[in-house]
Amino acid sequence: MSQCDCTTSQHLLPLEVALAQLLECMPDPLVSEPVELHQALGRVLAMDQHALLDVPAWDNSAMDGYALRAGDLPAAGGWLPVLGRVAAGDQADLLAPQTAVRIFTGAPLPPGADSVVPQEQCRVEGGQVLLPALTPGQHVRRQAEELRCGDLLVPKGQRLRAQDIGLLASHGLARIPVYRRLRVALVSSGDELREPGQPVAGGQIYDANRYTLLSLLQGWGMEVIDGGCLADDLALTRNRLAELAGQADVLLSSGGVSVGEEDHLKLAVQDLGSLQLWRLAIQPGKPLAFGEVAGTPWIGLPGNPVAVLVTALMVARPWLLKAQGCLTDDPMPYLLPAGFDWPKARPRRQFLRGRRESCATGQQAVLHENQGSAMLSAACWATGLVEIEPERTLKQGDLVRYWPFEQLLV
């Protein structure tokens, strides 16, 4: 892992500063591996991929119609004999002077032809076609007008989408180099936690955070090692973390990172490596920890369910994707009018559970009525996060940043 100058902060740390420091502390790059194209969705490309041919590979027709030489047609249009037919996949013969050829979309343009007239603009009688006035070169896709052989197709570091894979397939690529999936070991910390399906007694709750994080990691294309809930025992916790550190590229935990909180997790991390405790200037999600366990990076998220979601999306996600080798994923918020008032300024940046809804003037951002950091149901109602800067008040109609979940969950 690269060295960084992260230090324990007793002051509120702005989100941008925390992210900048985290992104300086990256593990060694992952090795690459070849995968079949049909298995590449969501993987991160490990090498630039370049065009292997011109696109289009030859001049071809953009319409079903008739191909001709524009100079053979009078300015006002006229009749030409139809000699031949060219469909997609055919080899086109040389166009005879003063003639037209029936042609179909994608078919190669006959040598000598330079224009295509759509069939709906033509009239055919007795082997001849009446053609209207035309613009030379119309409805022709020229060779290499989209890409030239050697042009960059998809850059290294791109998380591959369906359209990327289709483009690579169009150049005949069957196997491509991608980075190995990032292995993330996931644990929860808290005496009160129980697995779903188990009975709970007074004071006990089900471990929702680990399942939230597991689902996020899978959506981000990572390999998850489920480490379960840590035992309420320092020696067992230390041994479990050391074991997981030997299996994973990254350790990710929830709970037990608040300053002053008694928890074996922090002590075990300190014993095995290094620990920094931060207080982020965001709400929810103030407590955050970062360090390493036996040389393996570790990120410690807070324990409240919505705080876990917010810090996972806004802090852990950028770091994990960069560790995965991703260089191109940069979600962008929308600017939307606020459908609410925010009369009281807060010292921390707010990430509120909200929706984008239609209104009389277009669209606006609205908030769930319950914004508690333990209320995961509000996050399920929401379609994104509404960001409000520190010390800012709002009146209805003021612009706010809205982060849609569809950009952050994948």
C-alpha positions in Angstrom: 0.0 0.0 0.0 1.3 3.5 -0.9 2.3 5.7 2.0 0.1 8.6 3.1 0.1 11.3 5.7 -3.4 10.6 7.1 -3.6 11.6 10.8 -6.1 11.2 13.5 -8.3 14.3 13.5 -10.2 15.7 16.5 -11.6 18.4 14.3 -14.4 18.2 11.7 -12.7 17.2 8.5 -14.3 18.5 5.2 -15.4 15.7 2.9 -13.2 16.9 0.1 -10.1 16.8 2.4 -10.9 13.3 3.7 -11.4 12.0 0.1 -8.2 13.6 -1.1 -6.2 12.0 1.8 -7.9 8.6 1.3 -7.2 8.6 -2.4 -3.5 9.1 -1.7 -3.5 5.9 0.3 -4.0 3.3 -2.4 -2.9 -0.4 -2.4 -0.7 -1.8 -5.2 -2.4 -2.1 -8.6 -4.3 -5.3 -9.1 -3.1 -7.9 -11.7 -5.0 -8.3 -14.9 -6.6 -11.3 -16.3 -8.2 -12.1 -19.7 -12.0 -12.6 -19.8 -14.4 -13.6 -22.6 -16.3 -10.6 -23.8 -19.7 -12.0 -22.7 -18.3 -12.1 -19.1 -16.9 -8.5 -19.1 -19.9 -6.5 -18.0 -18.9 -4.3 -15.0 -15.3 -5.3 -15.1 -12.5 -2.7 -15.3 -10.5 -2.6 -18.5 -6.8 -3.1 -17.8 -5.4 -1.9 -21.2 -6.5 0.7 -23.8 -8.4 -1.0 -26.6 -7.9 0.4 -30.1 -9.9 0.1 -33.3 -8.8 -2.8 -35.5 -10.6 -1.5 -38.6 -12.2 1.6 -40.0 -15.8 2.2 -39.0 -17.6 2.1 -41.4 -15.2 -0.2 -43.1 -16.4 1.0 -46.5 -18.8 3.6 -47.9 -22.3 2.3 -47.4 -25.9 3.3 -47.7 -27.7 4.9 -44.8 -31.1 4.2 -46.3 -33.1 1.7 -48.4 -33.4 3.3 -51.8 -31.4 3.9 -55.0 -27.6 4.6 -55.4 -26.4 6.8 -58.2 -23.8 9.2 -59.3 -25.2 12.7 -58.5 -23.7 14.2 -61.7 -25.7 11.8 -63.8 -29.0 13.4 -62.7 -30.4 16.7 -64.0 -30.6 19.4 -61.4 -34.4 19.1 -61.2 -34.3 15.3 -61.1 -35.2 12.7 -63.7 -35.4 9.1 -64.8 -32.6 6.6 -64.7 -32.5 2.8 -65.6 -32.2 0.5 -62.6 -29.4 -2.0 -63.2 -28.7 -4.3 -60.3 -29.4 -4.7 -56.6 -27.0 -4.5 -53.6 -27.9 -5.7 -50.1 -25.9 -5.8 -46.9 -23.2 -8.4 -47.2 -23.1 -8.2 -51.0 -20.1 -7.2 -53.1 -21.0 -4.2 -55.2 -20.1 -4.0 -58.9 -19.0 -0.8 -60.7 -21.9 1.5 -61.3 -22.4 2.0 -65.1 -22.8 5.6 -66.2 -26.3 7.1 -66.3 -27.8 4.3 -64.2 -29.0 3.7 -60.7 -28.8 0.6 -58.4 -31.4 -0.7 -55.9 -29.6 -0.5 -52.5 -30.5 -1.4 -48.9 -29.3 0.0 -45.6 -25.8 -1.0 -44.7 -25.0 -2.3 -48.2 -21.6 -1.2 -49.7 -21.9 1.7 -52.1 -21.1 0.6 -55.7 -17.8 2.1 -57.0 -18.8 5.2 -59.0 -21.9 6.0 -56.9 -21.8 8.9 -54.5 -25.4 9.4 -53.4 -28.5 7.6 -52.2 -32.1 8.6 -52.7 -34.6 7.1 -50.1 -37.1 4.7 -51.7 -40.1 6.7 -50.5 -39.0 9.7 -52.6 -38.8 7.6 -55.8 -41.2 6.1 -58.4 -40.4 3.0 -60.3 -41.9 2.1 -63.7 -40.8 -0.5 -66.2 -37.2 -0.9 -64.9 -36.6 2.8 -64.5 -36.7 5.0 -61.4 -37.9 8.6 -61.2 -35.5 10.4 -58.8 -36.0 13.9 -57.3 -33.3 16.6 -57.1 -30.7 15.6 -54.6 -27.7 16.9 -52.7 -24.4 15.1 -53.7 -23.2 12.7 -51.1 -26.6 12.4 -49.3 -27.5 9.4 -47.2 -24.0 7.9 -47.6 -22.0 6.7 -44.6 -18.4 7.4 -45.5 -15.6 5.0 -44.7 -13.9 5.8 -41.3 -16.3 8.7 -40.6 -16.9 7.2 -37.1 -13.5 5.6 -36.3 -10.2 5.1 -38.1 -8.1 1.9 -37.5 -5.9 2.6 -34.5 -8.3 5.1 -32.8 -9.0 4.6 -29.1 -12.1 2.5 -28.6 -12.3 2.1 -24.8 -9.7 3.5 -22.4 -7.9 1.7 -19.6 -9.8 2.1 -16.3 -13.2 2.1 -17.9 -15.9 0.1 -16.0 -17.3 -1.8 -19.0 -21.0 -1.1 -19.9 -23.2 -2.8 -22.4 -22.3 -0.2 -25.1 -18.6 -0.6 -24.5 -18.9 -4.3 -24.9 -20.9 -3.9 -28.1 -18.2 -1.6 -29.5 -15.4 -4.0 -28.7 -17.4 -6.8 -30.3 -17.9 -4.8 -33.4 -14.1 -4.9 -33.8 -13.9 -8.7 -33.5 -12.5 -8.7 -30.0 -13.5 -11.9 -28.2 -11.2 -11.7 -25.1 -10.0 -8.5 -23.3 -7.7 -7.8 -20.3 -9.5 -6.7 -17.2 -8.3 -6.2 -13.6 -8.9 -9.0 -11.2 -11.9 -8.2 -9.0 -11.1 -6.4 -5.8 -11.5 -8.7 -2.8 -13.2 -7.0 0.1 -13.5 -8.7 3.4 -16.6 -7.4 5.2 -17.3 -7.5 9.0 -19.7 -5.9 11.4 -18.9 -4.9 15.0 -21.3 -4.8 17.9 -22.4 -7.1 20.7 -26.0 -6.5 20.0 -25.9 -7.8 16.4 -27.6 -11.0 15.3 -27.9 -12.7 11.9 -31.2 -12.5 10.1 -33.1 -15.7 10.8 -31.8 -16.0 14.3 -34.0 -15.1 17.4 -33.3 -11.8 19.1 -33.6 -11.0 22.8 -34.0 -7.7 24.5 -31.4 -5.2 23.3 -30.4 -7.2 20.3 -30.9 -6.2 16.6 -30.4 -7.8 13.3 -27.2 -6.9 11.3 -28.6 -4.8 8.5 -25.3 -2.9 7.8 -23.4 -5.9 6.6 -26.1 -6.9 4.1 -26.3 -3.3 2.9 -22.6 -3.2 2.3 -22.4 -6.7 0.8 -25.1 -5.7 -1.8 -23.2 -2.4 -2.6 -19.9 -4.2 -3.1 -21.5 -6.8 -5.4 -23.2 -4.0 -7.4 -19.7 -2.3 -7.8 -18.3 -5.5 -9.3 -16.2 -6.6 -6.3 -15.6 -10.0 -4.8 -16.9 -10.1 -1.2 -15.5 -12.2 1.6 -18.2 -12.2 4.3 -16.4 -12.1 7.6 -19.6 -12.1 9.7 -20.0 -10.3 13.1 -16.8 -10.0 15.1 -16.8 -11.7 18.5 -16.8 -9.7 21.7 -13.3 -10.7 22.5 -10.1 -8.9 21.7 -8.0 -12.0 20.9 -10.7 -13.5 18.7 -11.2 -10.2 16.9 -7.5 -9.8 16.4 -7.1 -13.3 15.0 -10.2 -12.9 12.7 -8.9 -9.6 11.3 -5.5 -11.1 10.7 -7.0 -14.1 8.9 -9.2 -11.9 6.7 -6.3 -9.5 5.9 -4.4 -12.5 4.5 -7.3 -13.3 2.1 -8.5 -9.8 1.0 -7.2 -6.7 -0.7 -9.3 -4.5 1.6 -11.0 -4.8 4.9 -14.4 -3.0 5.4 -16.2 -2.8 8.7 -19.2 -1.0 10.2 -19.6 0.0 13.8 -17.1 0.6 16.6 -15.3 3.6 15.1 -16.6 6.6 17.1 -14.1 8.5 19.2 -14.2 7.3 22.8 -16.3 4.3 21.9 -15.3 1.0 23.7 -14.8 -1.6 21.1 -12.4 -4.5 20.5 -12.3 -3.6 16.8 -10.2 -0.4 17.2 -7.8 -2.1 19.7 -7.3 -5.1 17.3 -6.6 -2.8 14.4 -4.0 -0.8 16.4 -2.4 -4.1 17.5 -2.1 -5.4 14.0 -1.3 -2.2 12.1 -2.3 1.4 12.2 -5.5 3.4 12.9 -6.7 6.9 12.2 -10.0 8.1 13.6 -11.7 11.0 11.8 -14.7 13.2 12.4 -16.1 14.1 9.0 -18.0 17.3 8.6 -21.0 15.5 7.1 -24.4 14.4 8.5 -25.1 11.5 8.8 -21.7 9.8 9.0 -19.4 11.8 11.2 -17.2 9.0 12.5 -14.9 7.3 10.0 -11.7 5.3 10.5 -8.9 4.4 8.1 -5.8 2.3 8.6 -4.2 -1.0 7.8 -4.3 -4.5 9.2 -1.1 -6.5 8.6 -0.5 -4.3 5.5 -4.0 -4.6 4.2 -6.0 -1.3 3.9 -8.9 -1.0 6.3 -11.9 1.4 6.2 -14.1 1.6 9.2 -17.6 3.0 8.7 -20.0 4.2 11.4 -22.7 2.0 12.9 -26.0 3.8 12.2 -27.7 2.2 9.1 -28.2 5.4 7.1 -24.7 6.7 8.1 -23.3 3.5 6.8 -25.1 4.0 3.5 -24.1 7.6 3.1 -20.4 7.1 3.9 -20.2 3.9 1.8 -21.6 5.9 -1.2 -19.8 9.2 -0.8 -16.5 8.0 0.8 -15.8 4.3 0.5 -17.1 4.0 -3.1 -14.6 6.4 -4.8 -11.7 4.7 -2.9 -12.8 1.2 -3.6 -13.4 1.8 -7.3 -10.0 3.4 -7.7 -8.4 0.4 -5.9 -10.3 -1.7 -8.5 -8.4 0.2 -11.2 -11.4 2.3 -12.3 -10.3 5.7 -13.7 -13.5 6.9 -15.4 -16.4 6.6 -12.9 -17.3 10.1 -11.8 -21.0 10.4 -10.8 -22.4 13.9 -11.3 -25.3 15.4 -9.3 -28.2 17.2 -10.8 -29.0 20.7 -9.8 -32.7 20.8 -8.8 -35.0 23.4 -7.2 -35.6 22.6 -3.6 -39.2 21.6 -2.9 -38.8 22.5 0.7 -37.5 25.2 3.0 -34.3 24.7 5.1 -34.4 27.6 7.5 -31.7 26.5 10.0 -28.1 26.4 8.9 -26.1 23.4 10.1 -22.3 23.3 10.6 -21.9 19.9 8.7 -22.7 19.1 5.1 -26.1 17.4 4.9 -26.9 14.3 2.8 -30.6 14.0 3.1 -32.8 11.3 1.9 -34.9 12.7 -1.0 -36.7 12.2 -4.3 -36.8 13.9 -7.6 -40.4 14.7 -8.3 -42.4 16.5 -11.0 -43.8 19.9 -10.2 -45.5 22.7 -12.1 -42.2 24.2 -13.2 -40.5 20.8 -14.1 -38.8 18.8 -11.4 -37.8 19.5 -7.8 -36.1 17.7 -4.9 -38.3 16.8 -2.0 -37.3 15.3 1.4 -38.5 12.4 3.5 -40.1 13.7 6.7 -37.8 11.5 8.8 -34.0 12.1 8.5 -32.7 10.2 11.4 -29.4 8.3 10.8 -31.0 5.0 12.0 -34.0 5.2 9.7 -33.2 3.0 6.8 -36.8 3.0 5.6 -36.4 6.7 4.6 -33.5 5.6 2.3 -35.7 3.0 0.8 -38.4 5.6 0.0 -35.7 7.9 -1.4 -34.3 7.9 -5.0 -31.2 9.8 -4.1 -29.4 12.1 -1.7 -30.0 15.8 -1.4 -26.8 17.7 -0.5 -26.9 20.9 1.5 -23.6 22.7 2.1 -22.5 23.7 5.6 -24.0 26.9 7.1 -26.5 27.2 4.2 -30.2 28.1 4.5 -32.7 27.4 1.7 -36.0 28.7 0.5 -38.2 26.7 -1.8 -37.0 27.0 -5.3 -33.3 27.5 -4.4 -31.0 25.1 -6.3 -29.6 22.0 -4.5 -27.4 19.1 -5.6 -29.3 15.8 -6.0 -27.2 12.6 -6.2 -29.4 9.9 -7.8 -28.9 6.4 -6.4 -28.8 4.9 -9.9 -25.4 6.6 -10.3 -24.0 5.5 -6.9 -25.3 2.0 -6.5 -23.6 0.6 -9.6 
